[in-house]
Amino acid sequence: MAATHFGWLSIARLGLVQMALGAIVVLTTSTLNRVMVVELALPALLPGLLVGVHYAMQGLRPRMGFGSDVGGRSTPWIVGGMAVLAAGGVGASGATALMASNTTLGIAAAVLSFAVIGIGVSACGTNLLVMLAKRVEARRRAAAATIVWLMMIMGFAITAGVAGKLLDPYSPERLITVTAAVAAIAITVTLLALYRLEGSPISDSASAGHSAGSESKPGFMQALREVWSEPAARQFTIFVFVSMLAYSAQDLILEPFAGSVFGFTPGASTQLSGIQHGGAFAGMLLAALAGSEFAGRQFGSLRSWTIGGCLASAIALAGLVLAGVLGGDWPLKANVFALGAANGAFAIAAIASMMRLAGEGRRSREGVRMGLWGAAQAIAFGVGGLAGAAASDLARLIISSTGAAYALVFGIEAVLFVVSARLASQIGRSQTGEFRIDQQVSDNLPAGRAGDYRVAGMERG
């Protein structure tokens, strides 16, 4: 049976799954963080390292995507991943509660639980994107990416608000109960949203011709080597890592910067973070509407929005450099809103481009490609957050002026975004200006020579 494209309702159903994923993740990365630092008076470095474990385990994303490539279906991997994620979330809350009576054993249990969380996110998140990449039409991908990501953010917000109220007054037992309830709801929502959504494995005419020679499926390492040998896939992996490194490095230092240099109170700096998220929301909507059928016509390609978003982010960060030098005379709130908008536009365009590129090149490798890019993104997030905070600490030790120290770090991030724009401009593209790998040439090559082909407009090497 030929595969059918998803309509808006089907896309929204996948958004519910992403919302469920976000609901569990926000409890483990935000709520448990606060409990460890405030209620248990443990070093803030501990939850930071535990989140690092969660990101490190997402290096398994290519293997998780390969599973759906081999089986032809993403649903079992999404459901299984959500179940593993839920188990990890409940385990993490139990480990946090255990820290109150036995810190060492509790930390050991937390390390294991956060590793399980990373595995669950890898399986569920990667294959959700694979399903989107396979089943969403090109003209709807930017809008689809926006819907799914905004629903995930909605999951963050709803869970943080409701769970926060249910946790008062705090007790270890209440923490475990609330986390278990959220996990149960997330699994239920996932099962209902995915019911009969994917249908049969994709077997359209294009892939049917390929399947004849695919009786002996390659192992994971061979499939990974084949994908890495594709110039555009390799270049896009590097682009994702560098751009997400720049994107995430600002997260842990923006609020301290506002407090140290501009004298913002904790409440005011939290509001500033809200302004940034509001800008990101606006940027996402702008990129989605400009690149989808809602606009009546398409205003700019995904490539141009990706490059433009990176350059706009660099300009906004350059504004923060000036803010560090000039201090209170700079319009910080407007600058932060602009940074959020640029980041949002770039992120949606990059995710939509990721969905497009996943289906290019050698067939039946969508999961491996998406997993490779997801792993690059996760590792960049883990490294970027810690690197940004460490760089700001180091800069303040070397430079006497706090504002100038932060300005140096923002300047480095701006350079990374410029480099990202350059990398994006070099990725193979078709004459319409989109990222593309020469599909037909790739499919006709033997497995061992997957890298010896040209990318549209670019030669390998």
Residue pairs with C-beta under 8 A, 6 or more apart in sequence:
1 199
1 200
1 203
2 203
2 204
2 205
3 134
3 135
3 199
3 200
3 202
3 203
3 204
4 135
4 199
5 135
5 136
5 137
6 14
6 132
6 135
6 136
6 144
8 140
8 147
10 135
10 197
11 132
11 136
11 140
11 144
11 147
11 148
12 147
12 151
13 193
13 194
13 197
14 128
14 131
14 132
14 148
14 193
14 197
15 147
15 148
15 150
15 151
15 152
16 151
16 189
16 190
16 193
17 78
17 82
17 124
17 128
17 189
17 190
17 193
17 194
18 125
18 128
18 148
18 149
18 151
18 152
18 155
19 151
19 152
19 154
19 155
19 158
19 189
20 82
20 155
20 185
20 186
20 187
20 189
20 190
20 193
21 82
21 85
21 121
21 124
21 125
21 128
21 152
21 155
21 186
22 151
22 152
22 153
22 154
22 155
22 156
22 159
23 155
23 156
23 158
23 159
23 182
23 185
23 186
24 85
24 86
24 89
24 117
24 182
24 183
24 186
25 85
25 117
25 121
25 156
26 155
26 156
26 159
26 160
27 89
27 93
27 159
27 163
27 178
27 179
27 182
28 54
28 88
28 89
28 92
28 114
28 117
29 47
29 51
29 54
30 160
31 160
31 163
31 164
31 167
31 175
32 47
32 92
32 93
32 96
33 47
33 51
35 96
35 170
35 175
36 42
36 46
36 47
36 96
36 99
37 43
37 44
37 46
37 47
39 170
40 96
40 99
40 100
42 99
42 103
46 107
48 385
48 386
50 92
50 110
50 111
50 114
51 114
51 382
52 382
52 386
53 111
53 114
53 115
53 118
54 114
54 115
54 117
54 118
54 121
55 118
55 378
55 379
55 381
55 382
56 118
56 379
56 382
57 114
57 115
57 117
57 118
57 119
57 122
58 118
58 121
58 122
58 374
58 375
58 378
58 379
59 375
59 378
59 379
60 118
60 119
60 122
60 375
61 122
61 125
61 126
61 370
61 371
61 372
61 374
61 375
61 378
62 220
62 224
62 227
62 367
62 368
62 371
62 372
62 375
63 220
63 371
64 77
64 81
64 122
64 123
64 126
64 127
64 367
64 371
65 126
65 127
65 130
65 366
65 367
65 368
65 369
65 370
65 371
65 372
65 374
66 220
66 223
66 224
66 367
66 368
66 371
67 77
67 123
67 127
67 367
68 74
68 77
68 127
68 130
68 366
68 367
69 223
69 364
69 365
69 366
69 367
69 368
70 217
71 77
71 201
72 201
72 202
72 203
73 198
73 201
74 127
74 128
74 130
74 131
74 134
74 198
74 367
75 131
75 194
75 197
75 198
77 123
77 124
77 126
77 127
78 123
78 124
78 127
78 128
78 131
78 190
78 194
79 190
79 191
79 194
80 123
80 124
81 119
81 120
81 121
81 122
81 123
81 124
81 125
81 126
81 127
82 120
82 124
82 186
82 187
82 190
83 120
83 187
84 116
84 119
84 120
84 123
84 124
85 116
85 117
85 120
85 121
85 124
85 186
86 120
86 183
86 184
86 186
86 187
87 116
87 120
87 183
88 113
88 114
88 115
88 116
88 117
88 118
88 119
88 120
89 113
89 117
89 179
89 182
89 183
90 176
90 179
90 180
90 183
91 109
91 112
91 113
91 116
92 110
92 113
92 114
92 117
92 179
93 175
93 176
93 178
93 179
93 180
94 109
94 113
94 176
95 106
95 107
95 109
95 110
95 112
95 113
96 106
96 110
96 172
96 175
97 106
97 172
97 173
97 175
97 176
98 105
98 106
98 109
99 106
99 107
99 110
100 106
100 172
122 371
122 374
122 375
122 378
125 374
126 367
126 370
126 371
126 374
127 367
128 148
129 351
129 354
129 355
129 358
129 370
129 374
130 358
130 366
130 367
130 370
131 198
132 141
132 144
132 145
132 148
132 355
133 354
133 355
133 356
133 358
133 359
133 366
133 370
134 202
134 358
134 359
134 366
135 198
136 144
136 355
138 356
139 292
139 293
139 298
140 292
140 293
141 291
141 302
141 352
141 355
141 356
142 287
142 288
142 290
142 291
142 292
142 302
142 305
142 348
142 349
142 352
143 288
143 289
143 291
143 292
143 293
143 294
144 352
144 355
145 288
145 348
145 351
145 352
145 355
146 284
146 285
146 287
146 288
146 348
147 288
149 284
149 347
149 348
149 351
150 281
150 284
153 277
153 281
159 182
163 178
163 182
166 174
166 178
167 174
167 175
167 178
203 211
206 363
207 363
207 364
210 363
210 364
210 443
214 364
218 226
218 447
220 368
222 447
223 365
223 368
224 368
224 372
225 450
226 362
226 365
226 447
226 450
226 451
227 233
227 361
227 362
227 365
227 368
227 369
227 372
228 234
228 237
228 372
229 450
229 451
230 361
230 362
230 437
230 442
230 450
230 451
230 455
231 428
231 437
231 451
231 455
231 458
231 460
231 461
232 357
232 360
232 361
232 427
232 428
232 435
232 436
232 437
232 455
232 458
233 357
233 361
233 369
233 372
233 437
235 423
235 426
235 427
235 428
236 353
236 354
236 357
236 373
236 427
236 435
237 372
237 373
237 376
238 376
238 423
239 350
239 420
239 423
239 424
239 427
240 350
240 354
240 373
240 376
240 377
240 380
241 376
241 377
241 379
241 380
242 380
242 416
242 419
242 420
242 423
243 310
243 346
243 350
243 380
243 416
243 417
243 420
243 423
243 424
244 376
244 377
244 380
244 381
244 384
245 380
245 383
245 384
245 387
245 416
246 313
246 384
246 413
246 414
246 416
246 417
246 420
247 313
247 343
247 346
247 347
247 380
247 384
248 380
248 381
248 384
248 385
248 388
249 384
249 385
249 387
249 388
249 391
249 409
249 412
249 413
249 416
250 317
250 339
250 388
250 410
250 413
251 384
251 385
251 388
252 385
252 386
252 388
252 389
253 388
253 389
253 392
253 406
253 409
254 272
254 273
254 276
254 336
255 264
255 269
255 270
255 272
255 273
256 269
256 392
257 320
257 324
257 392
257 406
258 264
258 268
258 269
258 272
258 332
259 265
259 266
259 269
260 402
260 403
260 406
261 323
261 324
261 327
261 402
261 403
261 406
262 323
262 327
262 328
262 332
263 328
264 272
272 332
272 333
272 336
275 333
275 336
275 337
275 340
276 336
276 337
276 339
276 340
277 340
278 337
278 340
279 336
279 337
279 338
279 339
279 340
279 341
279 342
279 343
279 344
280 340
280 341
280 343
280 344
280 347
281 340
281 344
282 337
282 340
282 341
282 344
283 309
283 340
283 341
283 342
283 343
283 344
283 345
283 346
283 347
283 348
284 344
284 345
284 347
284 348
285 344
286 341
286 344
286 345
287 305
287 309
287 344
287 345
287 346
287 348
287 349
288 294
288 348
289 295
290 298
290 299
290 300
290 305
291 298
291 299
291 300
291 301
291 302
291 305
291 349
291 352
292 298
300 308
301 432
301 433
301 434
302 349
302 352
302 353
302 356
302 434
302 435
303 353
303 424
303 425
303 427
303 429
303 433
303 434
303 435
304 433
305 345
305 346
305 348
305 349
306 346
306 349
306 350
306 353
306 424
307 421
307 424
307 425
308 345
308 346
309 342
309 343
309 344
309 345
309 346
309 347
309 349
309 350
310 346
310 417
310 418
310 420
310 421
310 424
311 417
311 418
311 421
312 338
312 341
312 342
312 345
312 346
313 339
313 342
313 343
313 346
313 414
313 417
314 414
314 415
314 417
314 418
314 421
315 342
315 414
316 335
316 338
316 339
316 342
317 339
317 410
317 411
317 413
317 414
317 417
318 410
318 411
318 414
319 330
319 335
319 338
319 339
320 335
320 336
320 339
320 406
320 407
320 410
321 407
321 410
321 411
321 414
322 330
322 407
323 330
323 332
323 335
323 403
323 407
324 403
324 404
324 405
324 406
324 407
324 410
325 403
325 404
325 407
327 403
353 434
353 435
354 370
354 373
356 434
356 435
356 436
357 369
357 435
357 436
357 437
358 366
358 369
358 370
358 373
359 366
360 435
360 436
360 437
360 439
361 369
361 437
361 439
361 442
361 450
362 442
362 443
362 445
362 450
363 439
363 443
388 409
388 413
391 408
391 409
391 412
392 405
392 406
392 409
395 405
395 406
395 408
395 409
396 402
396 405
398 405
399 405
399 408
426 458
427 435
428 435
428 436
428 437
428 438
428 455
428 456
428 457
428 458
429 435
429 436
429 456
429 457
430 436
430 456
430 457
431 456
431 457
436 455
436 456
437 455
437 456
438 453
438 454
438 455
438 456
441 453
441 454
442 450
442 453
445 452
445 453
451 460
452 460
453 460
454 460
